Structure formats: structure tokens, C-alpha cells
Amino acid sequence: MNKKLSDRWFKEDREYKGEKLRAQKAESNKALLNSTFIVRRLKRILEEDLEKTLAVEEDFDDPAWERKTIAAAAERKTLRRVIKLLP
């Protein structure tokens, strides 16, 4: 797996400087990428939730359809942002 992680994953490491920062960041990167079990499951859960938001748009007879559709679109956007952060 050769995926570049967002810098947001390394906020805690910023207290280090110079060579210590590079070493800590490399260690953090290794630990994050090796935690694939939980990440894979979390990603699957989020993708399932993303799919569920599409079902809301199919219920045209609901009087609050437009409001629910807008809310579902916002939820999808949020879920995609979270999924994008995952390694």
C-alpha cells in the first residue's frame, strides 16, 4: 500500500522538530497504514451508509421529499469527506 495520507493525520506529530519530526511522522505513517483491519471495516460501514442515503431520493410521495433529499446530499458529501481521509 503506497497511499499518501493527508497531513491532518499527523497534527499530533507537529510538536517534534527536524529529524525527530521526520522519524515520528514515518512511525505514525507506518502505524496508520498497518491498522488496515479497522480502517477496512470502517470504510465498508461508511460506504454502506453512503448507499443508504440514495434510497431517500426514491421516495417521491413523501411530503418532505425535497428537504430529505437535500439532507441526504449533505450527508453523502460528509461521508465522502470522511472516506477520503481514510488510508
A tleap script that builds the chain and sets N, CA, C and O, in Angstrom:
source leaprc.protein.ff14SB
mol = sequence {
  NMET ASN LYS LYS LEU SER ASP ARG TRP PHE
  LYS GLU ASP ARG GLU TYR LYS GLY GLU LYS
  LEU ARG ALA GLN LYS ALA GLU SER ASN LYS
  ALA LEU LEU ASN SER THR PHE ILE VAL ARG
  ARG LEU LYS ARG ILE LEU GLU GLU ASP LEU
  GLU LYS THR LEU ALA VAL GLU GLU ASP PHE
  ASP ASP PRO ALA TRP GLU ARG LYS THR ILE
  ALA ALA ALA ALA GLU ARG LYS THR LEU ARG
  ARG VAL ILE LYS LEU LEU CPRO
}
set mol.1.N position { 0.856 -1.177 0.000 }
set mol.1.CA position { 0.000 0.000 0.000 }
set mol.1.C position { 0.904 1.243 0.000 }
set mol.1.O position { 1.701 1.444 0.916 }
set mol.2.N position { 0.770 2.037 -1.004 }
set mol.2.CA position { 1.622 3.212 -1.136 }
set mol.2.C position { 0.755 4.460 -1.258 }
set mol.2.O position { 0.892 5.224 -2.214 }
set mol.3.N position { -0.111 4.663 -0.316 }
set mol.3.CA position { -1.029 5.788 -0.349 }
set mol.3.C position { -0.502 6.913 0.527 }
set mol.3.O position { -0.081 6.683 1.661 }
set mol.4.N position { -0.527 8.134 -0.002 }
set mol.4.CA position { -0.088 9.298 0.770 }
set mol.4.C position { -1.244 9.750 1.654 }
set mol.4.O position { -2.344 10.023 1.174 }
set mol.5.N position { -0.978 9.823 2.927 }
set mol.5.CA position { -2.004 10.248 3.874 }
set mol.5.C position { -2.066 11.767 3.954 }
set mol.5.O position { -1.064 12.453 3.751 }
set mol.6.N position { -3.231 12.274 4.246 }
set mol.6.CA position { -3.416 13.694 4.450 }
set mol.6.C position { -2.579 14.161 5.643 }
set mol.6.O position { -2.405 13.420 6.610 }
set mol.7.N position { -2.070 15.375 5.572 }
set mol.7.CA position { -1.287 15.934 6.678 }
set mol.7.C position { -2.099 16.026 7.965 }
set mol.7.O position { -1.536 16.121 9.055 }
set mol.8.N position { -3.412 16.000 7.838 }
set mol.8.CA position { -4.262 16.086 9.028 }
set mol.8.C position { -4.054 14.896 9.954 }
set mol.8.O position { -4.320 14.991 11.152 }
set mol.9.N position { -3.578 13.771 9.410 }
set mol.9.CA position { -3.305 12.588 10.229 }
set mol.9.C position { -2.107 12.808 11.142 }
set mol.9.O position { -1.933 12.066 12.108 }
set mol.10.N position { -1.283 13.802 10.862 }
set mol.10.CA position { -0.022 13.975 11.579 }
set mol.10.C position { 0.014 15.231 12.455 }
set mol.10.O position { 1.093 15.678 12.845 }
set mol.11.N position { -1.139 15.796 12.765 }
set mol.11.CA position { -1.191 17.001 13.603 }
set mol.11.C position { -0.475 16.804 14.938 }
set mol.11.O position { 0.240 17.692 15.402 }
set mol.12.N position { -0.667 15.649 15.546 }
set mol.12.CA position { -0.049 15.374 16.852 }
set mol.12.C position { 1.468 15.355 16.766 }
set mol.12.O position { 2.145 15.634 17.755 }
set mol.13.N position { 2.010 15.032 15.605 }
set mol.13.CA position { 3.456 14.916 15.437 }
set mol.13.C position { 4.145 16.272 15.290 }
set mol.13.O position { 5.373 16.344 15.324 }
set mol.14.N position { 3.386 17.325 15.131 }
set mol.14.CA position { 3.978 18.644 14.853 }
set mol.14.C position { 4.733 19.244 16.032 }
set mol.14.O position { 5.430 20.247 15.877 }
set mol.15.N position { 4.600 18.641 17.201 }
set mol.15.CA position { 5.356 19.141 18.353 }
set mol.15.C position { 6.840 18.811 18.216 }
set mol.15.O position { 7.679 19.403 18.896 }
set mol.16.N position { 7.159 17.861 17.333 }
set mol.16.CA position { 8.556 17.489 17.095 }
set mol.16.C position { 9.155 18.405 16.040 }
set mol.16.O position { 8.428 19.040 15.276 }
set mol.17.N position { 10.478 18.475 15.999 }
set mol.17.CA position { 11.174 19.338 15.032 }
set mol.17.C position { 12.269 18.550 14.319 }
set mol.17.O position { 12.801 17.581 14.861 }
set mol.18.N position { 12.593 18.968 13.122 }
set mol.18.CA position { 13.723 18.424 12.370 }
set mol.18.C position { 13.668 16.933 12.148 }
set mol.18.O position { 12.651 16.390 11.717 }
set mol.19.N position { 14.775 16.275 12.449 }
set mol.19.CA position { 14.907 14.836 12.220 }
set mol.19.C position { 13.918 14.051 13.082 }
set mol.19.O position { 13.396 13.023 12.652 }
set mol.20.N position { 13.663 14.536 14.297 }
set mol.20.CA position { 12.701 13.870 15.180 }
set mol.20.C position { 11.301 13.889 14.556 }
set mol.20.O position { 10.551 12.919 14.666 }
set mol.21.N position { 10.964 14.992 13.907 }
set mol.21.CA position { 9.669 15.107 13.240 }
set mol.21.C position { 9.561 14.094 12.111 }
set mol.21.O position { 8.548 13.405 11.992 }
set mol.22.N position { 10.599 13.994 11.277 }
set mol.22.CA position { 10.582 13.043 10.170 }
set mol.22.C position { 10.463 11.601 10.682 }
set mol.22.O position { 9.711 10.799 10.129 }
set mol.23.N position { 11.207 11.285 11.736 }
set mol.23.CA position { 11.164 9.934 12.304 }
set mol.23.C position { 9.784 9.641 12.889 }
set mol.23.O position { 9.230 8.563 12.673 }
set mol.24.N position { 9.235 10.594 13.623 }
set mol.24.CA position { 7.906 10.410 14.234 }
set mol.24.C position { 6.831 10.281 13.160 }
set mol.24.O position { 5.933 9.448 13.278 }
set mol.25.N position { 6.918 11.095 12.118 }
set mol.25.CA position { 5.943 11.058 11.040 }
set mol.25.C position { 6.014 9.707 10.310 }
set mol.25.O position { 4.983 9.134 9.958 }
set mol.26.N position { 7.229 9.209 10.086 }
set mol.26.CA position { 7.393 7.906 9.430 }
set mol.26.C position { 6.803 6.793 10.300 }
set mol.26.O position { 6.146 5.885 9.790 }
set mol.27.N position { 7.037 6.867 11.598 }
set mol.27.CA position { 6.495 5.877 12.527 }
set mol.27.C position { 4.970 5.934 12.559 }
set mol.27.O position { 4.298 4.902 12.551 }
set mol.28.N position { 4.439 7.144 12.596 }
set mol.28.CA position { 2.983 7.313 12.595 }
set mol.28.C position { 2.383 6.786 11.301 }
set mol.28.O position { 1.356 6.108 11.321 }
set mol.29.N position { 3.020 7.094 10.180 }
set mol.29.CA position { 2.538 6.644 8.877 }
set mol.29.C position { 2.494 5.120 8.835 }
set mol.29.O position { 1.514 4.532 8.378 }
set mol.30.N position { 3.551 4.491 9.310 }
set mol.30.CA position { 3.621 3.030 9.326 }
set mol.30.C position { 2.503 2.445 10.198 }
set mol.30.O position { 1.839 1.488 9.801 }
set mol.31.N position { 2.303 3.012 11.360 }
set mol.31.CA position { 1.267 2.526 12.275 }
set mol.31.C position { -0.129 2.698 11.675 }
set mol.31.O position { -0.968 1.802 11.772 }
set mol.32.N position { -0.371 3.849 11.057 }
set mol.32.CA position { -1.681 4.099 10.459 }
set mol.32.C position { -1.965 3.152 9.304 }
set mol.32.O position { -3.067 2.614 9.192 }
set mol.33.N position { -0.980 2.949 8.453 }
set mol.33.CA position { -1.185 2.072 7.305 }
set mol.33.C position { -1.273 0.603 7.709 }
set mol.33.O position { -1.885 -0.196 7.000 }
set mol.34.N position { -0.668 0.237 8.842 }
set mol.34.CA position { -0.734 -1.142 9.304 }
set mol.34.C position { -2.025 -1.455 10.049 }
set mol.34.O position { -2.300 -2.617 10.349 }
set mol.35.N position { -2.800 -0.457 10.342 }
set mol.35.CA position { -4.062 -0.685 11.039 }
set mol.35.C position { -5.188 -0.892 10.016 }
set mol.35.O position { -6.273 -0.322 10.141 }
set mol.36.N position { -4.907 -1.711 9.017 }
set mol.36.CA position { -5.846 -1.897 7.913 }
set mol.36.C position { -7.138 -2.580 8.326 }
set mol.36.O position { -8.188 -2.321 7.737 }
set mol.37.N position { -7.081 -3.437 9.317 }
set mol.37.CA position { -8.273 -4.178 9.724 }
set mol.37.C position { -9.397 -3.231 10.113 }
set mol.37.O position { -10.500 -3.325 9.576 }
set mol.38.N position { -9.135 -2.338 11.022 }
set mol.38.CA position { -10.174 -1.408 11.487 }
set mol.38.C position { -10.539 -0.403 10.394 }
set mol.38.O position { -11.704 -0.036 10.246 }
set mol.39.N position { -9.549 0.032 9.638 }
set mol.39.CA position { -9.818 1.001 8.569 }
set mol.39.C position { -10.706 0.375 7.500 }
set mol.39.O position { -11.661 0.998 7.036 }
set mol.40.N position { -10.390 -0.854 7.114 }
set mol.40.CA position { -11.168 -1.535 6.078 }
set mol.40.C position { -12.625 -1.686 6.517 }
set mol.40.O position { -13.546 -1.462 5.732 }
set mol.41.N position { -12.818 -2.066 7.771 }
set mol.41.CA position { -14.190 -2.238 8.269 }
set mol.41.C position { -14.919 -0.901 8.386 }
set mol.41.O position { -16.095 -0.796 8.037 }
set mol.42.N position { -14.220 0.116 8.876 }
set mol.42.CA position { -14.837 1.436 8.983 }
set mol.42.C position { -15.215 1.965 7.602 }
set mol.42.O position { -16.297 2.523 7.423 }
set mol.43.N position { -14.332 1.791 6.637 }
set mol.43.CA position { -14.609 2.244 5.271 }
set mol.43.C position { -15.846 1.535 4.718 }
set mol.43.O position { -16.685 2.167 4.076 }
set mol.44.N position { -15.964 0.235 4.962 }
set mol.44.CA position { -17.119 -0.522 4.484 }
set mol.44.C position { -18.409 0.001 5.138 }
set mol.44.O position { -19.428 0.150 4.464 }
set mol.45.N position { -18.363 0.273 6.422 }
set mol.45.CA position { -19.536 0.805 7.134 }
set mol.45.C position { -19.946 2.156 6.550 }
set mol.45.O position { -21.129 2.400 6.312 }
set mol.46.N position { -18.975 3.024 6.324 }
set mol.46.CA position { -19.270 4.351 5.775 }
set mol.46.C position { -19.823 4.265 4.355 }
set mol.46.O position { -20.723 5.022 3.993 }
set mol.47.N position { -19.290 3.350 3.554 }
set mol.47.CA position { -19.793 3.182 2.190 }
set mol.47.C position { -21.217 2.637 2.189 }
set mol.47.O position { -22.017 3.004 1.329 }
set mol.48.N position { -21.544 1.762 3.149 }
set mol.48.CA position { -22.922 1.272 3.279 }
set mol.48.C position { -23.854 2.418 3.656 }
set mol.48.O position { -24.955 2.528 3.115 }
set mol.49.N position { -23.422 3.264 4.576 }
set mol.49.CA position { -24.227 4.428 4.959 }
set mol.49.C position { -24.424 5.363 3.773 }
set mol.49.O position { -25.494 5.947 3.605 }
set mol.50.N position { -23.396 5.499 2.961 }
set mol.50.CA position { -23.472 6.331 1.762 }
set mol.50.C position { -24.539 5.787 0.813 }
set mol.50.O position { -25.325 6.556 0.259 }
set mol.51.N position { -24.571 4.477 0.626 }
set mol.51.CA position { -25.576 3.852 -0.233 }
set mol.51.C position { -26.987 4.068 0.320 }
set mol.51.O position { -27.924 4.287 -0.448 }
set mol.52.N position { -27.143 4.010 1.631 }
set mol.52.CA position { -28.461 4.190 2.250 }
set mol.52.C position { -29.026 5.578 1.973 }
set mol.52.O position { -30.242 5.740 1.875 }
set mol.53.N position { -28.166 6.572 1.846 }
set mol.53.CA position { -28.658 7.930 1.596 }
set mol.53.C position { -29.301 8.047 0.219 }
set mol.53.O position { -30.117 8.941 -0.004 }
set mol.54.N position { -28.950 7.168 -0.699 }
set mol.54.CA position { -29.541 7.211 -2.038 }
set mol.54.C position { -31.001 6.765 -2.030 }
set mol.54.O position { -31.783 7.200 -2.875 }
set mol.55.N position { -31.373 5.910 -1.093 }
set mol.55.CA position { -32.747 5.410 -1.009 }
set mol.55.C position { -33.735 6.521 -0.665 }
set mol.55.O position { -34.909 6.439 -1.028 }
set mol.56.N position { -33.276 7.549 0.025 }
set mol.56.CA position { -34.152 8.660 0.422 }
set mol.56.C position { -34.702 9.369 -0.807 }
set mol.56.O position { -35.849 9.815 -0.808 }
set mol.57.N position { -33.898 9.473 -1.841 }
set mol.57.CA position { -34.302 10.212 -3.040 }
set mol.57.C position { -35.354 9.475 -3.866 }
set mol.57.O position { -35.965 10.070 -4.753 }
set mol.58.N position { -35.570 8.208 -3.593 }
set mol.58.CA position { -36.525 7.421 -4.374 }
set mol.58.C position { -37.947 7.509 -3.853 }
set mol.58.O position { -38.874 7.061 -4.528 }
set mol.59.N position { -38.145 8.076 -2.668 }
set mol.59.CA position { -39.475 8.147 -2.053 }
set mol.59.C position { -40.140 9.472 -2.433 }
set mol.59.O position { -40.238 10.383 -1.610 }
set mol.60.N position { -40.598 9.571 -3.694 }
set mol.60.CA position { -41.165 10.817 -4.224 }
set mol.60.C position { -42.481 11.221 -3.577 }
set mol.60.O position { -42.840 12.399 -3.587 }
set mol.61.N position { -43.199 10.266 -3.020 }
set mol.61.CA position { -44.514 10.553 -2.447 }
set mol.61.C position { -44.439 11.218 -1.079 }
set mol.61.O position { -45.446 11.724 -0.582 }
set mol.62.N position { -43.283 11.224 -0.478 }
set mol.62.CA position { -43.113 11.825 0.849 }
set mol.62.C position { -43.258 13.345 0.728 }
set mol.62.O position { -42.615 13.960 -0.122 }
set mol.63.N position { -44.113 13.964 1.588 }
set mol.63.CA position { -44.304 15.421 1.511 }
set mol.63.C position { -43.023 16.219 1.792 }
set mol.63.O position { -42.876 17.354 1.338 }
set mol.64.N position { -42.114 15.616 2.536 }
set mol.64.CA position { -40.865 16.317 2.862 }
set mol.64.C position { -39.715 15.818 1.982 }
set mol.64.O position { -38.551 15.889 2.375 }
set mol.65.N position { -40.048 15.315 0.790 }
set mol.65.CA position { -39.053 14.716 -0.092 }
set mol.65.C position { -37.903 15.671 -0.405 }
set mol.65.O position { -36.738 15.281 -0.340 }
set mol.66.N position { -38.225 16.911 -0.740 }
set mol.66.CA position { -37.174 17.858 -1.126 }
set mol.66.C position { -36.208 18.122 0.033 }
set mol.66.O position { -34.992 18.134 -0.158 }
set mol.67.N position { -36.753 18.332 1.228 }
set mol.67.CA position { -35.922 18.585 2.403 }
set mol.67.C position { -35.051 17.367 2.718 }
set mol.67.O position { -33.867 17.503 3.027 }
set mol.68.N position { -35.647 16.186 2.637 }
set mol.68.CA position { -34.900 14.954 2.917 }
set mol.68.C position { -33.820 14.713 1.859 }
set mol.68.O position { -32.742 14.208 2.175 }
set mol.69.N position { -34.106 15.069 0.617 }
set mol.69.CA position { -33.132 14.904 -0.457 }
set mol.69.C position { -31.927 15.819 -0.243 }
set mol.69.O position { -30.784 15.409 -0.444 }
set mol.70.N position { -32.190 17.046 0.160 }
set mol.70.CA position { -31.096 17.987 0.441 }
set mol.70.C position { -30.265 17.494 1.618 }
set mol.70.O position { -29.036 17.555 1.581 }
set mol.71.N position { -30.929 17.008 2.660 }
set mol.71.CA position { -30.210 16.484 3.830 }
set mol.71.C position { -29.379 15.260 3.449 }
set mol.71.O position { -28.250 15.110 3.917 }
set mol.72.N position { -29.928 14.385 2.604 }
set mol.72.CA position { -29.198 13.194 2.172 }
set mol.72.C position { -27.967 13.575 1.349 }
set mol.72.O position { -26.914 12.951 1.479 }
set mol.73.N position { -28.099 14.590 0.509 }
set mol.73.CA position { -26.959 15.049 -0.293 }
set mol.73.C position { -25.863 15.601 0.611 }
set mol.73.O position { -24.680 15.362 0.373 }
set mol.74.N position { -26.248 16.330 1.634 }
set mol.74.CA position { -25.261 16.864 2.582 }
set mol.74.C position { -24.583 15.729 3.346 }
set mol.74.O position { -23.376 15.770 3.583 }
set mol.75.N position { -25.359 14.719 3.728 }
set mol.75.CA position { -24.784 13.574 4.438 }
set mol.75.C position { -23.804 12.822 3.536 }
set mol.75.O position { -22.735 12.408 3.985 }
set mol.76.N position { -24.171 12.648 2.260 }
set mol.76.CA position { -23.261 11.977 1.319 }
set mol.76.C position { -21.946 12.733 1.191 }
set mol.76.O position { -20.870 12.136 1.171 }
set mol.77.N position { -22.051 14.035 1.104 }
set mol.77.CA position { -20.841 14.857 0.987 }
set mol.77.C position { -19.943 14.668 2.208 }
set mol.77.O position { -18.727 14.533 2.074 }
set mol.78.N position { -20.542 14.660 3.388 }
set mol.78.CA position { -19.788 14.466 4.628 }
set mol.78.C position { -19.158 13.079 4.678 }
set mol.78.O position { -17.988 12.939 5.034 }
set mol.79.N position { -19.923 12.064 4.325 }
set mol.79.CA position { -19.396 10.699 4.332 }
set mol.79.C position { -18.238 10.550 3.345 }
set mol.79.O position { -17.245 9.887 3.644 }
set mol.80.N position { -18.367 11.164 2.177 }
set mol.80.CA position { -17.272 11.105 1.196 }
set mol.80.C position { -16.007 11.775 1.730 }
set mol.80.O position { -14.896 11.297 1.499 }
set mol.81.N position { -16.186 12.889 2.446 }
set mol.81.CA position { -15.027 13.572 3.031 }
set mol.81.C position { -14.322 12.679 4.049 }
set mol.81.O position { -13.093 12.629 4.094 }
set mol.82.N position { -15.098 11.981 4.858 }
set mol.82.CA position { -14.529 11.084 5.875 }
set mol.82.C position { -13.818 9.910 5.193 }
set mol.82.O position { -12.701 9.552 5.566 }
set mol.83.N position { -14.470 9.320 4.197 }
set mol.83.CA position { -13.881 8.190 3.470 }
set mol.83.C position { -12.563 8.608 2.806 }
set mol.83.O position { -11.597 7.846 2.779 }
set mol.84.N position { -12.548 9.809 2.284 }
set mol.84.CA position { -11.333 10.317 1.621 }
set mol.84.C position { -10.170 10.462 2.599 }
set mol.84.O position { -9.014 10.332 2.198 }
set mol.85.N position { -10.452 10.727 3.861 }
set mol.85.CA position { -9.404 10.861 4.876 }
set mol.85.C position { -8.786 9.527 5.266 }
set mol.85.O position { -7.653 9.475 5.745 }
set mol.86.N position { -9.533 8.451 5.059 }
set mol.86.CA position { -9.026 7.140 5.473 }
set mol.86.C position { -7.900 6.663 4.562 }
set mol.86.O position { -7.918 6.914 3.357 }
set mol.87.N position { -6.930 5.982 5.138 }
set mol.87.CA position { -5.833 5.466 4.314 }
set mol.87.C position { -6.287 4.320 3.438 }
set mol.87.O position { -5.489 3.768 2.680 }
savepdb mol mol.pdb
quit
